Amino acid sequence: MASARLLFLILMLSSVTFKTSAQRLLELECQPAAGFAGKETKISCSFKTVIGDKDITISGLVITKNGQKDVFFSWLDNVNKGDPRVKLSSRTDPSLLFTNTTVSDEGEYEYKIMTNRGMIKDGRFSLRVTARYSDPVTSWSDGIKEGGSAELYCRASGGYPEGAIHWFDTTGTNWTKNAKLDITETSDKLLTMSSTLTFTSIDLSWATFRCVVLNGKFVKEGEQTFKPIAKDAPADAVSGDKKNLTNTQIIAPVVVIGSLIVGLLFTLIIFRRRRSNQARRVSTLPILNYPGNGTENHYTEVEQGHTANPTQNGEVIKIKP
Ligand SMILES: *[C@@H]1O[C@H](CO)[C@@H](O)[C@H](O)[C@H]1NC(C)=O
């Protein structure tokens, strides 16, 4: 009887020691996971064991997210509870699948797992999520004119985590220091980055401007080039800003004034030709008719005609005294 009791005790103790050592010797190792918003993310996990017996079968698991009271996901007695997007890879693979990953899934998790070889209470994994920013949308303040103040805007939304927006002009000058970046959170922790680049005196020869969107790893994710054009250029021209005159506004008066000058020149030329023709007709006729002194006679006639006026004036003067 005593030997049987001893044997039972030994068996009990050995089973206990076997169980505790199995618990220590069985570990869960998970790789840090990186997922994309809206996509499926795999959390790669595996058992580490020195038992030798690799035939491990999972019978249950409980996942809790750090900072949350409620269980994030559990699978016990073949019943799923918690987030329906989570799935165990297989009964022999502790890896997990997150379908439709969201930015709010990012964080640290505790992963308790029950197997036929014992229970792992200290499993954990981390998940980082990134979301791609939309292509940047650009705009600019009203009434931009050469030498005036101007604000240029560049906005990219739906991304995560926080990145940056950098500014360059056509010469490659980096204007980022003159810009202010605002970051706002929209639904589901997604971010909108809005950058405002302010000029107190803009040189429009610097256009085209380029805004570059960088993601959380400061890698270029998108860019947009644009020329800020004064939307109210004709109104400015009316107010007398000559620098803002458009080509057509300059050409139109040039054409009008030019045609006036050309017209004037033509009338002048025609008038002169008529006069010289008249003079020639008068002067040539005598040459043809009276070869010799005919021209001299004509000029004396003209001179006489001209001197006629002073004599008239002279008569008026004579009346006065
Ligand atoms: C542009 O300027 C910003 C802010 O000063 C800086 O962080 C960035 O590295 C610069 N980019 C280039 C391409 O020089």
The ligand as an SDF file (V2000), in Angstrom:
LIG
                    3D

 14 14  0  0  0  0  0  0  0  0999 V2000
   13.5670   71.4220  -48.0060 C   0  0  0  0  0  0  0  0  0  0  0  0
   13.4500   72.1040  -46.7870 O   0  0  0  0  0  0  0  0  0  0  0  0
   12.9250   71.3260  -45.7310 C   0  0  0  0  0  0  0  0  0  0  0  0
   12.6850   72.2260  -44.5350 C   0  0  0  0  0  0  0  0  0  0  0  0
   13.7340   73.0720  -44.3210 O   0  0  0  0  0  0  0  0  0  0  0  0
   13.8440   70.1530  -45.4300 C   0  0  0  0  0  0  0  0  0  0  0  0
   13.3450   69.3720  -44.3930 O   0  0  0  0  0  0  0  0  0  0  0  0
   14.0070   69.3270  -46.6930 C   0  0  0  0  0  0  0  0  0  0  0  0
   14.9360   68.2990  -46.4680 O   0  0  0  0  0  0  0  0  0  0  0  0
   14.4540   70.1820  -47.8590 C   0  0  0  0  0  0  0  0  0  0  0  0
   14.3990   69.3620  -49.0570 N   0  0  0  0  0  0  0  0  0  0  0  0
   15.3740   69.3520  -49.9840 C   0  0  0  0  0  0  0  0  0  0  0  0
   15.1860   68.4320  -51.1210 C   0  0  0  0  0  0  0  0  0  0  0  0
   16.3440   70.0760  -49.8790 O   0  0  0  0  0  0  0  0  0  0  0  0
  1  2  1  0
  1 10  1  0
  2  3  1  0
  3  4  1  0
  3  6  1  0
  4  5  1  0
  6  7  1  0
  6  8  1  0
  8  9  1  0
  8 10  1  0
 10 11  1  0
 11 12  1  0
 12 13  1  0
 12 14  2  0
M  END
$$$$
